[in-house]
Structures are given as structure tokens and as C-alpha cells.
Amino acid sequence: MNAERPLVLIVDDSRVVRQRVSSILSREGFDVILKENGEKGVLAALEYNPDAIVMDINMPVMDGFEACKLLKSHNQTRMIPLCVFTDEGSIERKVDFFNIGVEDFIRKDFEDDEIVARIKGLLRLRSLRDKIMGGAELLEKIIDSLTDSVLIFDNRDRLVLFNRMAAADFDLIPELIEEALASDIFSNYDGMHKVLKAVSSKEEIEDYTVEIALKGKLRYFVVDIKVIELAYCDGQGTAVILKDITAQKETEKLKADFYSMIAHELRTPVSVVLGYTELILEGKAGEVPELQREFIESISEKGKSLMNLVNDFLEISRFERKTVRIERVSFNIVEFLKETIDGIRLLAENRNIDLDFKSESPFIEVNADRDKLSHVFINLIENSIKYTEEGGSIEVSCEEQEKSVVVRVSDTGIGMSEEEKKYIFDMYKRLEKAEEKKIKGTGLGLAIVKEIVDAHQGSIEVESREGEGSTFIVTFPKEPVGGGADGIEPVLSTLHS
């Protein structure tokens, strides 16, 4: 906007009105353009980009309503504030004009001061809009410089803004995508159905990993969707941000392949060592002197620890390579937990730790992978035993809800800090006090536990305070949601998503 001499377009078929308005505004330091009908007014607005427009309603060739409608629908002129001349016979049409974006009205029997005041009000509005648009242009440049793909949709799911990365990923050509909908862009990709649904329902999503084929290559993205307010848009829009993690996924696959190879290479010799030590301890190679027995038992113990580590590596690699299968069967989770606890009760008794179980119901049927849930609860209970001082206590409880089961493993152990709770389920992460107290572990156990719980469509949380103990809360549905009730299901790893 020209701050020194603002430009005002006057459109009216009455020469008298045009000259009067021109005289008033010129005295106030405005430049004025005069046109006698709506068609010429629209063409003048496109050519001169005035700072404000005053428009009559009833004119030949093109009336004021059609002219205003065209001006408010064109990208070049929609930001120009409009004031419409009105009289007693046209008051009822104000609603129609407001609906297309007209900002103000003035009666034709106006006073000089009134029209000057209204024009100045329109100019303040134009100045504010120019500042907003300047900020929007800067924002657009910033968005375009991002290495993530960004697409912004309005309240009707129309694409209104995208950056160069989105254009490259989804083959978007500005000249060809006018009025393009989110469905036009995303519906061809199998992995984007949840994203499309979120855009349509104005639902926010965080850290959602998708796997889609773009230009013949499998790509991985982490998707965030934010609901945003858009200027001059009735309702809310959505911003879709896609971070390309394909390189990270490829690196993880190489790492998983390496883990698998190393684990398989180690498993055979470790199995042989354990087998022979067991035979020796059983006396198959003759009587074993006491001192030698101690040495061989130590070898056997360390060998079993190494085998557990090898098995953990294999389990992690299976999840990362998506070769894990959930083999569901129906069983009583209450009896299952009792058997699990009885199998490791001796570990607790050796450290003088009370290990109790409680359940209000004697029978809760679940459809789940029995072996994998055994891994979950053995790991959680053994962890509680390791991190609880002698004389402490552990309680395992089972609670039935309408469609799910909640199992809690609570202890009076060393607990953990708020910061440690944030990464406790990450691979290779261990508590600082575990290192101080020389508690053995690899940092893989809870990562595997979370993978198994996620694979059962469940969740695991931890409540803990330093020095007061921890409670791990496992929740999973009694029946799988969305099919897979019988037999085997493939599992998608979430270790790095």
C-alpha cells in the first residue's frame, strides 16, 4: 500500500456521485480512479491494485454484486477492502455481500467526514492484511527451505500450500494442482489412508510411521498432522509434515542383519559348550572333582548368560526384520501368571523378597501368544527381583476390564528418575544405579517387552519414584482388535518409529 497517497477506486454509474467522492478524497490526499460499471471496475482493480474500492450496486453491463464476487474470488484482488454504496431498497442484500467478503457499507446520502472515515478504516485493514501477507510470504519461504515435505490443506481439504520437497515426493506441479484435494494426492498410496482420514476429520497425529512406494522405491516417513487456523478460511485447516526416514530404516535393516548373523554364528558354539558342560556335570565323562565342578559350573553359568544375550539379539533382529509372528491361543491368564510366578519364585526367595499374586477373578480368558507373554512377565518380574533390595516385596496383580486385561508388576526397589522413565523402553538403555550397583543386564529386555506388548495391540507404562520402587502396567485386549483372532499374525516393529 502507498502510505503517502493511497489509491482508491470508485465504481458508480452516476457521474455526480463519482465526481463528489473524487473531490472529497482528493482534498484528503488520496489518488482516485473513477469507473462507471462493474466490468470496468474489475479490470481497473486488476491493472492498478488499488488500496480500497467503493462500489455501487445497481449498474449497467455488470452490477456491483457480480463485480464484488469476482474481486473477492480472484487471488490478485481478494485482499482489497470493499465498501458498497447502499440505500433503503438494498439493505436486505447486505447479508449476500457480507457472505462473499465485502467489508463495509455506506449510504449514498453520506456526509463528507463519514466517507473519509470509512475509507481510512478500509486502508487500516489493508495495511494490516499486507503485514499478514508479508509474514505469510516469509513463512512460505521458510517452509520451502525445509528438508521435510509440508502440505497444507484448507477446511475443505483443498491443497493451499506445499513446499519443494512435497512437490518432488508427490509429483506436484503448481500449474496443474489448482483445487486439488487431499484424496487426489494421498488416496493412491496404501500407507496413507490413516493420514487422509485425519486430514478429512481434522484430527492431529504425531510420530506416525508410514511405508509407501514413491516412484517405484519403498520409502519410510514419520508423519505429523497439526490442525491450524487459516486466514480467510471458514473453519480449520491441516498441516501435514512428512519426515523421510528411509536412510535410517535402511541402516537399521543392515544393523538387524548384522545382529542376526552374529547371533546365529554364536548360538551353535555356545550351545555346544553348554551341552558338554552339562554332560561333564552329570558325570558322563567320569567323576568330577569338587574344585573342577566349581569351575565348570561357572563356565555353564556364564554360557547361559551368553545364550540369553544371543537370544535377545535374535529377538530384536526378528522384530526389526519383521519376521516375528504372533501365534495366538486362548488360555486363562490368571493361571498362566500363577505358573509364571511359581517358576521364578526361588529367585525371589534366595534374596528374601516376598513375591505375591492377586486377582479378583480366578478365570480371565485371553487370546494371545502364550510364549511371548511368558517372556514379557518373566522379564518384568526378574527385573523387579534384580532391582529390589533384600527383604523387599513384589506384587503381581491381574485385573479384568470390559475388553482388556491389566497386569501390574509392583516392587519396593530402587525406582527411577523422571528422566530415566522417558527412555526406559529404548534399546541399550540402563538405569544409572544399575551400573553403580553392578546389576547385570544388556538394556535389551524392556525393549523386547515393549515390542511384544505392542504386537498384542497393547501398551506398557511405568510409574516410579526414586528410592520408592516401580510399577510396570501392561494392558492388552482380551481379543485382538480388527481380526487375527486365530492363528499367526505378522508384526511390524516399532523399535525406531
Sequence and secondary structure as in RCSB ss.txt:
>XXXX:A:sequence
MNAERPLVLIVDDSRVVRQRVSSILSREGFDVILKENGEKGVLAALEYNPDAIVMDINMPVMDGFEACKLLKSHN
QTRMIPLCVFTDEGSIERKVDFFNIGVEDFIRKDFEDDEIVARIKGLLRLRSLRDKIMGGAELLEKIIDSLTDSV
LIFDNRDRLVLFNRMAAADFDLIPELIEEALASDIFSNYDGMHKVLKAVSSKEEIEDYTVEIALKGKLRYFVVDI
KVIELAYCDGQGTAVILKDITAQKETEKLKADFYSMIAHELRTPVSVVLGYTELILEGKAGEVPELQREFIESIS
EKGKSLMNLVNDFLEISRFERKTVRIERVSFNIVEFLKETIDGIRLLAENRNIDLDFKSESPFIEVNADRDKLSH
VFINLIENSIKYTEEGGSIEVSCEEQEKSVVVRVSDTGIGMSEEEKKYIFDMYKRLEKAEEKKIKGTGLGLAIVK
EIVDAHQGSIEVESREGEGSTFIVTFPKEPVGGGADGIEPVLSTLHS
>XXXX:A:secstr
  SSS EEEEE S HHHHHHHHHHHHHTT EEEEESSHHHHHHHHHHH  SEEEE SS SSS HHHHHHHHHHST
TTTTS EEEEE GGGGGGHHHHHHHT  EEEETT  HHHHHHHHHHHHHHHHHHHHHHHHHHHHHHHHHH SSEE
EEE TTSBEEEE HHHHHHHT  GGG TT BHHHHHTT GGGHHHHHHHHHT  EEEEEEEEEETTEEEEEEEEE
EEEE TT SSEEEEEEEEE HHHHHHHHHHHHHHHHHHHHHHHHHHHHHHHHHHHHTTTTS   HHHHHHHHHHH
HHHHHHHHHHHHHHHHHHHHTT  EEEEEEEEHHHHHHHHHHHHHHHHHHTT EEEEEES S  EEEE HHHHHH
HHHHHHHHHHHTS TT EEEEEEEE SSEEEEEEEE S    HHHHHHTTSTT   HHHHHTT    S HHHHHH
HHHHHTT EEEEEEETTTEEEEEEEEESS TTS  SEEEE    TT 
